[in-house]
């Protein structure tokens, strides 16, 4: 065997009453990179199994008190995923059958060359990784996520792409900041694809979508009977994401009681399921996102300062849609899909709107317009009122202006009167259509002697003003 270390960390339990032989094996395997706990008898090993999750266990079959076979049976009950390798001084068929019955991965006859032992342990560790990956895959398949791609070539988005290229492969924690609906999950997926963990799971959770107890169970898992309704043990998302990436959306919403548990995982990879004293180790990259000002949250005492520094090794600021000049036509084409068209005046309305809900609001507006459209063509009338309200309606015949008040003020008054009547006296909607705030609208109503219901109130002077 070469002196190279193992490719991935392996938690190994070594149980043998021969202290000299056990010490030789432990020293050799530690140099190869194994994380090892050791015990000299079955009872001590059971105590270790209560407090830590192992990938592989190397057990001597013949020991005082509890035998290796009995210990293997208990181990498979406590930790069914752990692979067992048995050592025996007698390589008989009977021992091989007994090892097979308790679900052992393999057994070796003592004394055996340490190089041969290493080969068997590496195979057992590989089998454990395969089992874990299959479990992760089953969990991931039950959680469907969007496969949408990032779109846009505006200067603001090109800067985002540049940061993704630089930060993706680093394996450091990243905090994505931006308004709601700007596409933070898409950025997290892009970072994962650029990382060295791209072939491992990307798992997503939204802190704002779950109550505190459910959030803790989702993140860290729980044991059977640990709370009402826990009818079976369940792995948490940290376990599902082991080796890959965990995207924690809206991390600013995480309750203070869970923040220390998250900090511990970030510090040394240690975690426990709810209702368990057994320590598990995971290797997960964290990408977090928030629409809050986290500096303010820290100062207000709602978010731990040490945790903030852990998740904010690098920050990535997403631009709102209103700052992505030139990206909207491409986004509209993407969300419309094939065989759909959009009229120029409808596209102009979309481009001029401020989009407080960003891309999520744009998607909803287009979906609504597609429902209202009769012929796979989006027209201005199909768009939501708040979108078209920022753009003047297509030209219609203006109300007649009295001959003696043919002035700009009279035209303005007539336009305000028309909008108010069309909006049935709703001043908030009328103000949006006119592009002014409500206070300015009230001043215009007073100036032009228009009642709130859109009716004339008194006569006009020659300049159209009362």
Rosetta blueprint (number, residue, H / E / L):
1 X L
2 X L
3 X L
4 X L
5 X L
6 X L
7 X L
8 X L
9 X L
10 X L
11 X E
12 X E
13 X E
14 X E
15 X E
16 X L
17 X L
18 X L
19 X H
20 X H
21 X H
22 X H
23 X H
24 X H
25 X H
26 X H
27 X H
28 X H
29 X H
30 X H
31 X H
32 X L
33 X L
34 X L
35 X E
36 X E
37 X E
38 X E
39 X E
40 X L
41 X L
42 X H
43 X H
44 X H
45 X H
46 X H
47 X H
48 X H
49 X H
50 X H
51 X H
52 X E
53 X L
54 X L
55 X L
56 X E
57 X E
58 X E
59 X E
60 X E
61 X L
62 X L
63 X L
64 X L
65 X L
66 X L
67 X L
68 X H
69 X H
70 X H
71 X H
72 X H
73 X H
74 X H
75 X H
76 X H
77 X H
78 X H
79 X L
80 X L
81 X L
82 X L
83 X E
84 X E
85 X E
86 X E
87 X E
88 X E
89 X L
90 X L
91 X L
92 X L
93 X H
94 X H
95 X H
96 X H
97 X H
98 X H
99 X H
100 X H
101 X H
102 X L
103 X L
104 X L
105 X L
106 X E
107 X E
108 X E
109 X E
110 X L
111 X L
112 X L
113 X L
114 X H
115 X H
116 X H
117 X H
118 X H
119 X H
120 X H
121 X H
122 X H
123 X H
124 X H
125 X H
126 X H
127 X H
128 X H
129 X H
130 X H
131 X H
132 X H
133 X H
134 X H
135 X H
136 X H
137 X H
138 X H
139 X H
140 X H
141 X H
142 X L
143 X L
144 X L
145 X L
146 X L
147 X L
148 X L
149 X L
150 X L
151 X L
152 X L
153 X L
154 X L
155 X H
156 X H
157 X H
158 X H
159 X H
160 X H
161 X H
162 X H
163 X H
164 X H
165 X H
166 X H
167 X H
168 X H
169 X H
170 X H
171 X L
172 X L
173 X L
174 X E
175 X E
176 X E
177 X E
178 X L
179 X L
180 X L
181 X L
182 X L
183 X L
184 X H
185 X H
186 X H
187 X H
188 X H
189 X H
190 X H
191 X H
192 X H
193 X H
194 X L
195 X L
196 X L
197 X L
198 X L
199 X L
200 X L
201 X L
202 X E
203 X E
204 X E
205 X E
206 X E
207 X H
208 X H
209 X H
210 X L
211 X L
212 X H
213 X H
214 X H
215 X H
216 X H
217 X H
218 X H
219 X H
220 X H
221 X E
222 X E
223 X L
224 X L
225 X L
226 X L
227 X L
228 X L
229 X L
230 X L
231 X L
232 X L
233 X L
234 X E
235 X E
236 X L
237 X H
238 X H
239 X H
240 X H
241 X L
242 X L
243 X L
244 X L
245 X E
246 X E
247 X E
248 X E
249 X E
250 X L
251 X H
252 X H
253 X H
254 X L
255 X L
256 X H
257 X H
258 X H
259 X H
260 X H
261 X H
262 X H
263 X H
264 X H
265 X H
266 X H
267 X H
268 X H
269 X L
270 X E
271 X E
272 X L
273 X L
274 X E
275 X L
276 X L
277 X L
278 X L
279 X E
280 X E
281 X E
282 X L
283 X L
284 X L
285 X E
286 X E
287 X E
288 X E
289 X E
290 X E
291 X L
292 X L
293 X L
294 X H
295 X H
296 X H
297 X H
298 X H
299 X H
300 X L
301 X L
302 X L
303 X L
304 X L
305 X H
306 X H
307 X H
308 X H
309 X H
310 X H
311 X H
312 X L
313 X L
314 X E
315 X E
316 X E
317 X E
318 X L
319 X L
320 X L
321 X H
322 X H
323 X H
324 X L
325 X L
326 X L
327 X L
328 X H
329 X H
330 X H
331 X H
332 X H
333 X H
334 X H
335 X H
336 X H
337 X L
338 X L
339 X L
340 X L
341 X E
342 X E
343 X L
344 X H
345 X H
346 X H
347 X H
348 X H
349 X H
350 X H
351 X H
352 X H
353 X L
354 X L
355 X L
356 X L
357 X L
358 X H
359 X H
360 X H
361 X H
362 X H
363 X H
364 X H
365 X H
366 X H
367 X H
368 X H
369 X H
370 X H
371 X H
372 X H
373 X L
374 X L
375 X L
376 X L
377 X E
378 X E
379 X L
380 X H
381 X H
382 X H
383 X L
384 X L
385 X H
386 X H
387 X H
388 X H
389 X L
390 X L
391 X L
392 X L
393 X L
394 X L
395 X L
396 X L
397 X L
398 X L
399 X L
400 X L
401 X L
402 X L
403 X H
404 X H
405 X H
406 X L
407 X L
408 X H
409 X H
410 X H
411 X H
412 X H
413 X H
414 X H
415 X H
416 X H
417 X H
418 X H
419 X H
420 X H
421 X H
422 X H
423 X L
424 X L
425 X L
426 X L
427 X H
428 X H
429 X H
430 X H
431 X H
432 X H
433 X H
434 X H
435 X L
436 X L
437 X L
438 X H
439 X H
440 X H
441 X H
442 X H
443 X H
444 X H
445 X H
446 X H
447 X H
448 X L
449 X L
450 X E
451 X L
452 X L
453 X L
454 X L
455 X L
456 X E
457 X L
458 X L
459 X L
460 X L
461 X L
462 X L
463 X L
464 X L
465 X L
466 X L
